[in-house]
Amino acid sequence: MIRGIRPLLRGSTYAGALFAYCGALASLPLLPLALLPALSWRSAPESARIVLVLLVWAVLVGLVGLVRSARRALVAAARRMLRVPLPDPVAGRRSSGSLGLDRWRTPFWLVLHVAVGWTGALASGVLFVMGLSLPGNWLGGEARLSLFGTSVRASGGWSWVVAAVCVLLALTVCVLVSKALRWAAPRLLGPSAAERLALAAERELLLAERNRLAHELHDSIGHTLTAATIQAAVAGEMLSADPAAARAAMRSIEESTRAALEDLDYVLGVLREEQSGTAPARTLADLPELLDRLRHAGAVVETELSGELAQVQGTLSRAAYRILQEGLTNALRHGAGGPIRVRVAAGPDGLDITVVNRTGAGTGTGTRVFPASGHGLPGLAERVRLLRGEFRTGPDGTQHWRLAVRLPAQVSA
């Protein structure tokens, strides 16, 4: 009993009914246009003219739903008034079934909305008027109930009972109207199968982009913090003995942290869905700056560059820079001192990258110990795999560690 009465006490019930009745009233400006064909067909029976008016009226209401902005406005209104969780329509995209039923889902909704609204408004309006007028006999009539040919007149105290029943039925109509629209809204205003596929594809692209940003942020910030920590240690040790070298190390820290802040600002802007600037694109052209930062940190870097590196462009150049950055960072963090050998060879078939360093117990320059994050090599292997390249890493003899990567000349963006 209480469960049956509960919908009558909810504000959302009457918000949904109001939404239906407002939709019915909004269709009134189209009624004069719907009357024109019936007025020109005076020879037709009255019933046929009424049916014609209703059909033309429904067609005009449905045509409003073909307007591009109508669906977005209806979804927003249904979310607010019906409390139905509806996603925004996929902007700027037409599904493959847009010429079929999918295109007509919004017109169907509008016709149903108007039909339910007018039916509910007329039924609840008549019942409310009866419920308010019968007890005082304001209309000068009487309440008469007829069932299976038997007629019973309700007068005196019975008129109050009939009035209460009428009001209760009017409220029940509001409940039915709200439930009908709530049932239809996800089916007609919600995403179609094609739109759900489009939303899933956009979600997949968003996740892939965020995963890429996580790799970029790990590479950039991890390298910068490692190099800055070592450079700060070197600057502290050389501050008295060689002030010029200490100042150079501090300038290198400033430059590297500024570049990392640019990367961080871009990533945070994307995650907040703000309009951010152009993404910082580090390429092989920035390799000399990267090597200089390592040398300022006290590392000895031996390079062997061959081929036309300046001709390497786009995704291949950006990927190569990030791979070298991660490999050099690992060598700086976990190497045991000694030279770090870097080989980059550009050929017609692809790009070969090799980083070799002495193995140790996790010391960078012999003065600092860095805990392993556990994300560098797996992330690097995943990056190379996505680029359809070859990735190898492991001991090289008894005292060295080798990172070897081969990237094909044609990689996907």
MIMIKE-196813 format. One line per field, with one value per residue (C-alpha): chain; x, y, z. Coordinates in Angstrom, 3 decimals. Layout:
BEGIN
c = A/...
u = X/...
v = Y/...
w = Z/...
END
This chain:
BEGIN
c = A/A/A/A/A/A/A/A/A/A/A/A/A/A/A/A/A/A/A/A/A/A/A/A/A/A/A/A/A/A/A/A/A/A/A/A/A/A/A/A/A/A/A/A/A/A/A/A/A/A/A/A/A/A/A/A/A/A/A/A/A/A/A/A/A/A/A/A/A/A/A/A/A/A/A/A/A/A/A/A/A/A/A/A/A/A/A/A/A/A/A/A/A/A/A/A/A/A/A/A/A/A/A/A/A/A/A/A/A/A/A/A/A/A/A/A/A/A/A/A/A/A/A/A/A/A/A/A/A/A/A/A/A/A/A/A/A/A/A/A/A/A/A/A/A/A/A/A/A/A/A/A/A/A/A/A/A/A/A/A/A/A/A/A/A/A/A/A/A/A/A/A/A/A/A/A/A/A/A/A/A/A/A/A/A/A/A/A/A/A/A/A/A/A/A/A/A/A/A/A/A/A/A/A/A/A/A/A/A/A/A/A/A/A/A/A/A/A/A/A/A/A/A/A/A/A/A/A/A/A/A/A/A/A/A/A/A/A/A/A/A/A/A/A/A/A/A/A/A/A/A/A/A/A/A/A/A/A/A/A/A/A/A/A/A/A/A/A/A/A/A/A/A/A/A/A/A/A/A/A/A/A/A/A/A/A/A/A/A/A/A/A/A/A/A/A/A/A/A/A/A/A/A/A/A/A/A/A/A/A/A/A/A/A/A/A/A/A/A/A/A/A/A/A/A/A/A/A/A/A/A/A/A/A/A/A/A/A/A/A/A/A/A/A/A/A/A/A/A/A/A/A/A/A/A/A/A/A/A/A/A/A/A/A/A/A/A/A/A/A/A/A/A/A/A/A/A/A/A/A/A/A/A/A/A/A/A/A/A/A/A/A/A/A/A/A/A/A/A/A/A/A/A/A/A/A/A/A/A/A/A/A/A
u = 0.000/2.726/4.785/1.800/1.309/4.995/5.087/2.231/4.407/7.521/8.315/9.946/6.535/5.038/8.203/7.860/4.154/4.919/7.535/4.913/2.290/4.775/5.636/1.954/1.548/4.658/2.950/0.031/1.687/1.673/-2.095/-3.182/-0.976/-2.473/-5.999/-5.345/-5.753/-8.981/-10.409/-9.760/-11.500/-14.976/-16.775/-15.180/-16.992/-16.268/-14.484/-12.192/-11.299/-10.443/-8.210/-6.563/-5.837/-4.281/-2.130/-0.857/-0.244/1.800/3.829/4.617/5.641/7.881/9.563/10.727/12.761/14.856/16.435/20.061/19.864/16.516/17.942/20.581/17.948/15.525/18.233/19.159/15.501/14.789/17.849/16.687/12.942/12.711/15.923/16.995/20.786/21.233/24.649/25.062/24.610/27.844/28.664/29.424/28.817/26.131/25.744/25.625/21.915/21.135/19.062/17.097/15.308/18.040/17.310/13.653/14.104/13.939/10.747/9.179/10.041/8.465/5.238/5.048/5.869/3.087/0.557/1.233/1.237/-2.155/-3.711/-2.447/-3.347/-6.920/-7.476/-5.954/-7.565/-11.077/-10.567/-9.253/-12.209/-14.606/-12.820/-13.023/-16.544/-18.610/-18.555/-19.931/-22.202/-20.601/-21.674/-25.244/-25.019/-24.683/-22.233/-23.525/-21.547/-22.560/-21.297/-22.736/-25.984/-26.428/-26.417/-25.799/-26.182/-23.591/-24.997/-24.458/-21.454/-20.863/-20.011/-16.925/-15.909/-16.297/-14.334/-11.482/-11.422/-11.261/-8.327/-6.554/-7.089/-5.761/-2.579/-2.333/-2.466/0.550/2.415/1.585/2.605/5.970/6.651/5.763/8.215/10.918/10.548/10.700/13.493/16.460/15.070/14.421/16.743/19.519/22.406/21.674/23.859/25.925/26.285/27.343/30.060/31.175/31.243/33.233/35.710/36.139/36.606/39.254/41.081/40.937/42.377/45.112/45.989/46.143/48.300/50.643/50.735/51.619/54.585/55.638/55.355/57.294/60.077/60.371/59.921/61.832/64.847/64.767/64.571/67.363/69.670/68.804/69.533/72.948/73.737/72.825/75.183/77.957/77.373/77.525/80.808/82.395/81.024/84.299/86.828/85.389/82.638/82.353/81.569/79.088/77.309/77.179/75.590/72.993/72.172/71.727/69.303/67.337/67.100/66.106/63.480/62.001/61.578/60.013/57.594/56.477/55.755/53.924/51.835/50.766/49.825/47.793/46.025/44.953/43.817/41.705/40.296/41.470/42.771/46.497/49.322/51.082/52.437/56.175/57.713/61.224/62.983/66.447/67.292/67.195/69.625/72.737/70.962/70.021/73.629/74.923/72.666/74.122/77.656/76.864/75.709/79.207/78.497/80.905/78.936/80.527/78.394/78.447/75.992/75.709/73.326/71.191/69.672/68.441/66.278/64.460/61.142/57.763/56.790/60.036/62.178/59.993/59.944/63.717/64.289/62.044/63.702/67.156/65.965/64.660/67.728/70.146/68.103/68.294/72.037/72.436/70.285/71.466/74.910/78.155/80.015/82.275/81.354/77.868/78.116/75.327/74.936/72.287/72.323/69.782/69.359/66.848/65.100/64.865/66.679/68.996/69.484/71.924/72.768/75.478/76.561/78.511/76.382/76.357/74.255/72.135/74.563/74.538/77.854/79.043/77.574/73.793/71.557/68.161/65.383/64.016/60.522/59.674/57.943/60.836/61.691/58.127/56.868/59.721/59.022/55.344/56.249/58.508/55.884/53.259/55.694/56.207/59.883/62.316/63.327/66.144/67.715/69.944/73.536/76.283/79.170/79.851/80.103/77.799/74.107/72.809/69.596/69.039/66.054/65.292/62.470/61.138/61.328/57.539/55.791/52.178/51.410
v = 0.000/2.453/1.474/2.264/5.700/6.636/7.779/10.200/11.931/12.396/15.784/14.085/12.669/16.109/17.484/14.761/15.518/19.229/18.375/16.409/19.167/21.861/19.782/19.591/23.371/23.960/22.181/24.645/27.086/24.272/23.673/26.497/25.014/21.578/23.023/24.321/20.954/20.216/23.668/23.139/19.709/20.848/18.008/15.352/13.908/15.557/12.505/12.297/15.986/15.526/12.555/14.606/17.477/15.107/13.390/16.670/18.007/14.906/15.226/18.890/18.058/15.260/17.520/19.769/16.821/16.807/20.135/19.487/21.328/19.795/16.502/18.161/20.480/17.601/15.470/18.312/18.940/15.228/14.916/17.821/17.212/13.414/12.721/10.243/9.773/10.533/11.222/14.161/13.278/12.616/16.007/16.375/12.705/10.936/7.226/4.795/4.350/8.069/7.569/4.767/4.521/6.259/9.527/9.381/8.560/12.235/12.917/9.773/11.113/14.507/12.958/10.629/13.506/15.677/12.811/11.716/15.347/16.174/12.901/13.360/17.060/16.492/13.459/14.960/18.343/16.883/14.749/17.693/19.877/17.109/16.598/20.289/21.030/18.020/18.505/22.065/21.320/24.337/23.164/22.515/18.814/15.561/12.691/9.561/6.329/3.856/0.273/-2.533/-0.651/0.131/3.816/5.087/8.739/10.078/12.845/14.175/12.562/10.315/13.322/13.857/10.251/10.631/13.899/12.243/9.386/11.895/13.748/10.463/9.382/12.738/12.230/8.678/10.061/12.256/9.158/7.247/10.176/10.507/6.767/6.609/9.377/7.965/4.600/6.102/8.656/6.206/4.329/7.345/10.052/7.773/6.741/4.323/1.292/3.266/6.181/3.843/2.477/6.029/6.897/3.741/4.618/8.142/6.737/4.340/7.197/9.246/6.396/5.826/9.518/9.570/6.452/8.143/11.237/9.084/7.687/11.181/12.535/9.615/10.017/13.785/14.299/11.154/12.130/15.734/14.850/12.283/14.656/17.623/15.619/14.560/18.039/19.577/17.131/17.961/21.709/21.357/19.467/21.908/25.148/26.013/24.309/25.344/28.013/28.296/24.583/24.804/27.726/25.758/22.828/25.164/26.675/23.169/22.386/25.540/24.706/21.075/21.853/24.593/22.091/19.575/22.251/22.869/19.152/19.063/22.140/20.597/17.253/18.870/21.064/18.013/16.143/19.149/19.311/22.888/24.675/24.250/25.239/23.096/19.901/20.078/17.892/16.727/15.193/14.011/17.651/18.077/15.190/17.427/19.354/16.062/14.822/18.143/17.851/14.436/15.724/18.583/15.904/14.449/11.549/10.603/10.062/8.594/9.012/7.351/9.022/7.871/8.402/11.422/12.031/15.459/13.749/11.653/13.422/13.065/10.209/8.308/11.238/11.929/8.256/7.961/10.964/9.550/6.149/7.704/9.881/6.859/4.753/7.483/8.137/4.462/4.452/7.518/6.117/2.530/2.547/2.140/5.072/4.863/5.992/5.639/4.632/5.858/4.720/6.070/4.887/6.079/3.944/3.535/0.681/2.262/3.561/1.632/2.882/1.402/2.540/0.648/1.411/-0.273/-2.244/-1.562/-1.531/1.366/4.289/7.107/8.912/6.954/9.511/9.002/5.954/5.928/3.422/1.707/2.851/-0.325/1.599/2.610/-0.545/-1.951/1.403/1.602/-1.909/-1.011/2.144/0.168/-2.564/0.005/1.325/-2.231/-2.121/-4.541/-4.168/-5.983/-5.296/-7.256/-7.885/-7.302/-9.350/-9.311/-5.589/-3.846/-3.467/-2.986/-1.441/-2.052/-0.793/-0.928/1.179/0.677/3.611/3.739/3.962/4.784/8.119
w = 0.000/1.016/-2.032/-4.291/-2.713/-2.721/-6.408/-5.633/-3.041/-5.164/-6.647/-9.645/-10.603/-11.063/-12.666/-15.295/-15.755/-16.085/-18.713/-20.657/-20.413/-21.464/-24.512/-25.381/-25.057/-27.162/-30.081/-30.161/-32.638/-35.211/-34.870/-37.248/-39.970/-39.336/-39.776/-43.311/-45.163/-43.250/-44.022/-47.719/-47.629/-46.599/-48.324/-46.113/-43.069/-39.757/-38.371/-41.431/-41.099/-37.424/-38.245/-41.005/-38.593/-36.061/-38.708/-40.179/-36.676/-35.793/-39.000/-38.281/-34.710/-35.978/-38.534/-35.707/-34.430/-37.614/-36.672/-35.639/-32.318/-31.310/-30.067/-27.864/-26.328/-25.716/-24.092/-21.740/-20.829/-20.251/-18.017/-15.878/-15.724/-15.949/-13.997/-16.693/-17.163/-20.861/-22.452/-24.802/-28.475/-30.350/-31.853/-35.516/-36.314/-38.290/-37.715/-40.590/-39.942/-40.029/-43.169/-41.487/-38.180/-36.172/-37.942/-36.916/-33.234/-32.221/-34.270/-32.747/-29.299/-30.003/-31.327/-28.324/-25.960/-27.367/-27.522/-23.933/-22.797/-24.324/-23.161/-19.634/-19.517/-20.661/-18.419/-15.278/-15.968/-16.236/-13.142/-11.115/-12.135/-11.154/-7.841/-6.979/-8.228/-7.199/-3.387/-3.627/-6.582/-8.286/-11.716/-10.626/-11.438/-9.617/-9.571/-11.242/-11.553/-14.266/-14.499/-16.669/-17.184/-13.481/-12.521/-9.000/-8.024/-5.597/-3.500/-0.018/1.642/-1.361/-3.502/-1.347/-1.885/-5.648/-5.525/-3.608/-6.136/-9.004/-7.449/-6.762/-10.365/-11.591/-9.554/-10.876/-14.423/-13.552/-12.351/-15.547/-17.752/-15.973/-16.129/-19.824/-20.708/-18.437/-20.147/-23.649/-23.081/-23.004/-26.001/-28.225/-26.857/-25.623/-27.870/-30.664/-31.330/-33.856/-31.443/-28.642/-30.912/-31.679/-27.972/-27.217/-29.980/-28.604/-25.119/-26.425/-28.142/-24.937/-22.882/-25.463/-25.401/-21.610/-21.625/-24.080/-21.877/-18.883/-20.817/-21.885/-18.359/-16.879/-19.433/-19.115/-15.377/-14.407/-16.496/-15.300/-11.601/-11.928/-13.790/-11.535/-8.387/-9.665/-10.992/-7.631/-5.902/-8.356/-7.927/-4.147/-4.289/-6.759/-5.310/-3.527/-5.800/-9.179/-8.919/-12.734/-13.102/-10.228/-11.923/-15.190/-13.367/-11.809/-15.217/-16.605/-13.763/-14.574/-18.289/-17.789/-15.145/-17.336/-20.177/-17.775/-16.530/-20.116/-20.509/-17.194/-18.039/-21.326/-19.774/-16.985/-19.524/-21.517/-18.405/-17.374/-20.938/-21.245/-24.304/-23.947/-26.234/-28.764/-27.292/-26.580/-29.284/-28.360/-31.343/-32.268/-32.914/-29.107/-28.538/-28.097/-25.319/-23.635/-23.774/-22.434/-19.398/-18.648/-18.997/-16.616/-14.173/-14.270/-16.598/-19.356/-22.546/-25.668/-28.762/-32.171/-34.523/-38.118/-40.969/-41.795/-38.353/-39.425/-42.043/-39.431/-38.872/-37.244/-34.986/-35.549/-34.390/-31.332/-30.344/-30.740/-28.470/-25.732/-25.951/-25.648/-22.771/-20.862/-21.638/-20.537/-17.400/-16.465/-17.143/-14.952/-12.152/-12.053/-13.672/-11.754/-13.232/-16.221/-19.721/-21.169/-24.816/-27.095/-30.688/-33.058/-36.672/-39.233/-42.320/-45.145/-43.310/-39.885/-36.856/-34.520/-30.948/-28.436/-24.899/-22.943/-19.395/-16.615/-14.190/-10.455/-7.340/-8.504/-8.270/-10.729/-10.247/-7.283/-4.860/-5.068/-4.860/-6.630/-5.973/-9.047/-10.038/-11.922/-14.739/-17.034/-18.984/-19.183/-20.442/-22.903/-24.182/-24.614/-26.563/-28.932/-29.360/-30.392/-32.981/-34.323/-33.398/-31.784/-28.126/-26.339/-22.979/-20.650/-19.524/-22.062/-20.706/-16.988/-16.305/-18.763/-19.466/-23.007/-24.283/-27.998/-29.986/-33.687/-35.093/-38.617/-41.018/-41.284/-37.928/-37.135/-35.478
END
